[in-house]
């Protein structure tokens, strides 16, 4: 390898992140727009914040180990330690706590932040992703928990999913901790015990039982119906048409700030048998910033797992045509001298809300048409001396060769039918 080639930068992206080519960006826009439309239909308002946060925000709610090993943390030129946000919940808690006297509760807020985690990349988990965060602040009522779970279910159905495509598992952090700590041999092993429960579904029964007997004085025994609040939540969800929710005592959720209801939604397809999203109640997080606690419940849904879910269930086929990236019409010219005229006609068609592009090359007409087809254009309109003189055109559909003949207005009306 020559010294010159060694010095060339790679065309590969940074490990664990993605490039979004137009076809990928179309899917991303579809996901984001569907998320936003569903959240706003529930009365949620959108907010955002910088991707940079003081590192102390995460140290105060987790641990030095997590900040040092699982985040992108660095010292800026002002000698301040900052972190690329790995999650949005601490940020929104900070924002709500900072304006608590000015805000009218309960709040329904959502955001689609860009998040960063330094961890091993794998299916459904990258070092950078976008995530829908939806939260309700200011209500202790179980109906806030129900509404958050209903929103998550509604979002999946907004993409065309059916009840059979996913299942909702609900638990309560208080019930979980009471059972675990009551039987744990060594309270210092609480986190290890929670990790065991979290990974139970991925273990053989023998491996789980062996590890359980190592950590606990007696086997864990959970009430299979949950407590009154869980039963009430499940009953409310059923009345609202959510029939695929159930109590699951081994749901853990990794964040320590959860204080009550916790839940996860799982893909039921064996090719993608994984958690799609999760969340829960965190009533004490805002109190880290001073003042009284502010009850809160919310969830996060990542774009990586969302796309995996859509692809697994063939739901991307239902993506509306408005997200198509290629132009509907591409003007080709018999000579490059007619490009200016084609631009004028294209601008007129754009006034009818039609996606239009113009050939800007001096290639032969046949090559222009081949490129238009390759680019995914639906129609071509040729511009030459006759078209300029008469202002009548032929819009040829590339898939079947059918032509629509007329003025630009007539063609526009035909294409919009």
Secondary structure, 3 states (H helix, E strand, C coil): CCHHHHHCCCCCCCCCCCCCCHHHHHHHHHHHHHHHHHHHHCCCEECCCCCEEECHHHHCCCCHHHHHHHCCEEECCCCCEEEECCCCHHHHHHHHHHCCCCCCCCEEEEEEEEEECCCCCECCECCEEEEEEEEEECCCCHHHHHHHHHHHHHHHHHCCCCHHHEEEEEEEHHHHHHHHHHHECCHHHHHHHHHHHHCHHHCCHHHHHHHHHHHECCCCCCCCCCCHHHHHHHHHHHHCCCCCEEECCCCCCCCCCCCCEEEEEEECCHHHCCEEEEEEECCCHHHHHCCCCCCEEEEEEEHHHHHHHHHHCCHHHHCCHHHCCCCCEEEEECCHHHHHHHHHHHHHHHCCCCCEEECCCCCCHHHHHHHHHHCCCCEEEEECHHHHHHCCEEEEECCCCCEEEECHHHHHHHHCC
